[in-house]
Amino acid sequence: MTHSPANKRRQGCRDTQALAAGAMPLIARIAAAIFGGYACSAVFCVALARLLPLSKADSTLTAMMSSFVLYAVAVIYAFGAASVWRVWGLLAGLPLLCYVLLQLLG
């Protein structure tokens, strides 16, 4: 086994590729937590504000306050779920479901 500079460069390249491949699931979870969590909380907030049988001000305030809790739960779920695909499925599917519900209600 020789320790030539060329072998060290190749080993460094493999280490960098392994590090990048290992970081991709983490980057996907971070993106899901930020963007998917925001989408979930924003669309859920609008749907809840329209569905609550309160005055406009009270229903908007209640929906806005609950959106912070939903965003926190989405971030926790993004890092706690077993599969990145399951995270993206839920955090992309839930806003679509709320959007369809809003469109059906008019």
N, C-alpha and C positions, 0 to 999 in steps of 0.2 A: 504494500500500500504506500503510495507516494503522496507527499504533501506539497504538491506543486501549486503555484498560484492559480493555474487553470482549474484544478480540482476544487480549490477553495471557492472560486467564483461560481462554479456550477453548484456547489453545495449551498452557497448563499442564495442563489436563484431559486433553488428548490425550497429553501426555508421561507423565502418571501412568498412564493406561490402557495405554500401550505398555510401560511399566516393569512393571506388574502382569502383563500377558500374557507378557512375557519371563521373569518370575520363576516362573511356574507349572511349567514343566518341572523347574526346579531344586528347587522345593518337593516335587514328586512324587518326584524322585530321593532327596531327603533322607528323606522318609517311607518310601520303599521300603528305603533303607539301614537305617534304624532299626528299623522294625516288621517288614519282610520278613526282614531279616537275623537279627533276634531269633527270629522264628518258625522260620526254617530251622535255626538252631543249636540251638534248644530241642528241636524234634521229632527232629532228627537225633541229638542227644545221647541221648534216650530210646531211640530205635531201635538205636543202636549199643551202648548199655549192655545191651540185651536180647539182641543177636545175638552179641556177643563170647564166645568159649568160655573165659572166665577166671572167677575167683571174682567174687562180687558186688562186693566192694570194688575189685578191680583193674579190672573192666570199667567200673564207674561212674567211677573216676578217669580212666581212659583216654578215655572218652567226654566227660567234662567238659573235659579238656585239649584234645581235638580240636575241641570246640565253639568255643573262642576263635579257632582258626585259621579255621574255617568262617565265623564272623561277620566276621572281617577280610576274607576273600575275598569275601563277599557285599557288604560296603561298597565294596570296590574295584570289583567288577563293576557296582554300581549307578551309579557315576560314570564307568565306562569303556565301557559298552555304547552302541551307536548309537541305540537306541530305548528310550524310557521304557516303552512297552508290553511290549517284550521283557524288560525288567528286572522289571516287575510279574508277567509271566507265569511267569518262572522262580522268583522269590522267593515267589510264591503257590502255584505248582504243586509245587515240591519238598517243602514241608511236607505238602501233601495226599497226595503219593505215599508219604512216610514214614508218615503216619498210616494210610493204607490198608494198608500193609505190616504195621504193628503190629496192626491189627485182624485181618488174615488169620492172623497167627502166634498170636494169642490172648493 
